Amino acid sequence: MDSSLRLFIRQFGGVVLAALVPVILIAFMSIPFNLGGHPGDVRSAAAPVAQHMT
């Protein structure tokens, strides 16, 4: 593989990761917060029945 192609792939991968990491972190932190727990967890009886995420 050519060294310039290897450099391009490395830089492109860095840009893709730099764009995806914040999106993934925000999604995995904000969705459980809005739902009041992780999806699939058993809800307690005192938890509100339904909440809209907007």
Secondary structure, DSSP 8 states (H G I E B T S, - for coil): --HHHHHHHHHHHHHHHHHHHHHHHHHHHHHHHHHTS-TTS---TTS-S-----
